[in-house]
Amino acid sequence: MVNYEGKTVLITGAGSGIGEALACQLAKKKAHLLLVGRDAEKLERVRVKSVGENIRIWICPADLSDTDSIDSLVSFMETECIRPDIVILNAGISQRAKTLDSDFEVDRRLMDVNYFGSVYLVKKLKKMLLDSEMTHIVVNTSIAGLFGFPMRSAYSASKHALFGFFESMALEYDNIRVTFLVPGRIRTGISSSALLGDGSAYGRMDPGQAAGLSVEECASRALKAIAKGRRKVLIGKSELLMAYIYKWFPSLYFRLSKRISAV
Ligand SMILES: NC(=O)c1ccc[n+]([C@@H]2O[C@H](COP(=O)([O-])OP(=O)(O)OC[C@H]3O[C@@H](n4cnc5c(N)ncnc54)[C@H](OP(=O)(O)O)[C@@H]3O)[C@@H](O)[C@H]2O)c1
C-alpha cells in the first residue's frame, strides 16, 4: 500500500472535476502536486483550495493537444527539478454526436487531447521514467473504453487506445506500474465541454451525468485503488453493470445499449 505523504504527483486536467477532487484529496494526504490544465485561473483556484503544511504545489498551464505546450511543461519540470512519483493522465473531453454526423476534425481533436497528448507527454518524460526506481502512471479511461457506445465513437476509440498503449508499456518496464481508472458516470462538467458533430461544445449537463457518482467519492475510490497498486478499477454506480453484461452476455449488451439514452 503506497503512502502518499511526501510523494510528488503530476495531474493533468487538474482544474476541474475528477482532477480537482484528486488534487484536493492528495493535498490532505500531504502529497506534493504539479497541477496541469489549459486554464491558469482554474488551476490557481485548485492550488489555493489545496494549500497545506509542508507540501509544494506547482501549477503549469499546458494544452495537451499542442506538442510545443507539452515541451514547455517538461522544461518547467526540469527547471523546477520536479520528478513525479505518480503521473495521473486525467485530462479529457467527451462527445455527443453520431459517428457520421461528426466532422473528421472532431475525431482528430478527441484523439489529440485524450490519447496523443498523454502519449507525447510520457515520451517526453522518458529520461525521468527510465532513471526512476518506480513511477506509477494512472490513466483515466472510461467504461466507454471497454465497449462501443452510441454518440461516443471517437471518445470510445480514444479511451480504447489508452488501454492498448499503456497496458503494453506496463508489460515492458519493471519500474513502471500502470493503474487504469474506469469511471462510469461521475457528476462533473464533462458533458458541457463534450463536442457536437461540428466541433462546438454540447454546453449542458446530461441527466445521466447529473445522477452520477459524486466526484469526491470517485476520487476517494481512485486513490485507494492507486495506493493498492490495482491494475484496473471500475468506479461508478449501477451503470458499471454494463461492463459485466458486455463481457458475459454480449448479445444482451447490444440490445440494451441501443435502447439506453446516450445523453
Ligand atoms: N465524468 C464522467 O462521467 C467520466 C466518465 C468516464 C471518464 N471520465 C474521464 O475523466 C477525465 C476527467 O473528466 P471530468 O469528468 O473530471 O471532466 P472535466 O471537469 O471536464 O475535466 C476535464 C479536464 O480536462 C482538461 N482538458 C480538456 N482539454 C484539455 C487540453 N487540450 N489540454 C489540457 N487539459 C485539457 C480540462 O481543463 P481545461 O479546460 O482547464 O484545460 C478539465 O480540467 C476525462 O478524461 C474523462 O474522459 C469522466
The ligand as an SDF file (V2000), in Angstrom:
LIG
                    3D

 48 52  0  0  0  0  0  0  0  0999 V2000
  -17.3320   12.4690  -15.5760 N   0  0  0  0  0  0  0  0  0  0  0  0
  -17.5470   11.2550  -16.0510 C   0  0  0  0  0  0  0  0  0  0  0  0
  -18.6740   10.7160  -16.0050 O   0  0  0  0  0  0  0  0  0  0  0  0
  -16.4090   10.4910  -16.6880 C   0  0  0  0  0  0  0  0  0  0  0  0
  -16.6650    9.1570  -17.0510 C   0  0  0  0  0  0  0  0  0  0  0  0
  -15.6360    8.4340  -17.6320 C   0  0  0  0  0  0  0  0  0  0  0  0
  -14.3970    9.0020  -17.8250 C   0  0  0  0  0  0  0  0  0  0  0  0
  -14.1830   10.3010  -17.4580 N   0  0  0  0  0  0  0  0  0  0  0  0
  -12.8610   10.8790  -17.7280 C   0  0  0  0  0  0  0  0  0  0  0  0
  -12.3940   11.5900  -16.5980 O   0  0  0  0  0  0  0  0  0  0  0  0
  -11.4630   12.5850  -17.0410 C   0  0  0  0  0  0  0  0  0  0  0  0
  -11.7600   13.8820  -16.2910 C   0  0  0  0  0  0  0  0  0  0  0  0
  -13.0370   14.3540  -16.6930 O   0  0  0  0  0  0  0  0  0  0  0  0
  -14.0530   15.0780  -15.7020 P   0  0  0  0  0  0  0  0  0  0  0  0
  -15.2620   14.2480  -15.6610 O   0  0  0  0  0  0  0  0  0  0  0  0
  -13.3820   15.4390  -14.4540 O   0  0  0  0  0  0  0  0  0  0  0  0
  -14.4710   16.3700  -16.5500 O   0  0  0  0  0  0  0  0  0  0  0  0
  -13.8910   17.8540  -16.5540 P   0  0  0  0  0  0  0  0  0  0  0  0
  -14.1860   18.5270  -15.2790 O   0  0  0  0  0  0  0  0  0  0  0  0
  -14.3780   18.4740  -17.8130 O   0  0  0  0  0  0  0  0  0  0  0  0
  -12.3140   17.6350  -16.6180 O   0  0  0  0  0  0  0  0  0  0  0  0
  -11.6040   17.5160  -17.8010 C   0  0  0  0  0  0  0  0  0  0  0  0
  -10.2900   18.2670  -17.6340 C   0  0  0  0  0  0  0  0  0  0  0  0
   -9.5070   18.0910  -18.8100 O   0  0  0  0  0  0  0  0  0  0  0  0
   -8.8610   19.3120  -19.0910 C   0  0  0  0  0  0  0  0  0  0  0  0
   -8.5970   19.4540  -20.5200 N   0  0  0  0  0  0  0  0  0  0  0  0
   -9.5000   19.4240  -21.5290 C   0  0  0  0  0  0  0  0  0  0  0  0
   -8.8840   19.6410  -22.6920 N   0  0  0  0  0  0  0  0  0  0  0  0
   -7.5670   19.8000  -22.4070 C   0  0  0  0  0  0  0  0  0  0  0  0
   -6.4230   20.0670  -23.1840 C   0  0  0  0  0  0  0  0  0  0  0  0
   -6.4750   20.2220  -24.5100 N   0  0  0  0  0  0  0  0  0  0  0  0
   -5.2220   20.1750  -22.5690 N   0  0  0  0  0  0  0  0  0  0  0  0
   -5.1390   20.0380  -21.2130 C   0  0  0  0  0  0  0  0  0  0  0  0
   -6.1830   19.7840  -20.4270 N   0  0  0  0  0  0  0  0  0  0  0  0
   -7.3750   19.6790  -21.0200 C   0  0  0  0  0  0  0  0  0  0  0  0
   -9.8360   20.3930  -18.6220 C   0  0  0  0  0  0  0  0  0  0  0  0
   -9.1480   21.5470  -18.1600 O   0  0  0  0  0  0  0  0  0  0  0  0
   -9.0080   22.9150  -19.0040 P   0  0  0  0  0  0  0  0  0  0  0  0
  -10.3320   23.1720  -19.6480 O   0  0  0  0  0  0  0  0  0  0  0  0
   -8.5920   23.9130  -17.9990 O   0  0  0  0  0  0  0  0  0  0  0  0
   -7.9360   22.6140  -19.9700 O   0  0  0  0  0  0  0  0  0  0  0  0
  -10.5370   19.7600  -17.4460 C   0  0  0  0  0  0  0  0  0  0  0  0
   -9.9840   20.1730  -16.2140 O   0  0  0  0  0  0  0  0  0  0  0  0
  -11.6160   12.6640  -18.5570 C   0  0  0  0  0  0  0  0  0  0  0  0
  -10.5340   12.0210  -19.1750 O   0  0  0  0  0  0  0  0  0  0  0  0
  -12.9070   11.9130  -18.8220 C   0  0  0  0  0  0  0  0  0  0  0  0
  -12.9150   11.3190  -20.1040 O   0  0  0  0  0  0  0  0  0  0  0  0
  -15.1620   11.0510  -16.8920 C   0  0  0  0  0  0  0  0  0  0  0  0
  1  2  1  0
  2  3  2  0
  2  4  1  0
  4  5  1  0
  4 48  2  0
  5  6  2  0
  6  7  1  0
  7  8  2  0
  8  9  1  0
  8 48  1  0
  9 10  1  0
  9 46  1  0
 10 11  1  0
 11 12  1  0
 11 44  1  0
 12 13  1  0
 13 14  1  0
 14 15  2  0
 14 16  1  0
 14 17  1  0
 17 18  1  0
 18 19  2  0
 18 20  1  0
 18 21  1  0
 21 22  1  0
 22 23  1  0
 23 24  1  0
 23 42  1  0
 24 25  1  0
 25 26  1  0
 25 36  1  0
 26 27  1  0
 26 35  1  0
 27 28  2  0
 28 29  1  0
 29 30  1  0
 29 35  2  0
 30 31  1  0
 30 32  2  0
 32 33  1  0
 33 34  2  0
 34 35  1  0
 36 37  1  0
 36 42  1  0
 37 38  1  0
 38 39  2  0
 38 40  1  0
 38 41  1  0
 42 43  1  0
 44 45  1  0
 44 46  1  0
 46 47  1  0
M  CHG  2   8   1  16  -1
M  END
$$$$
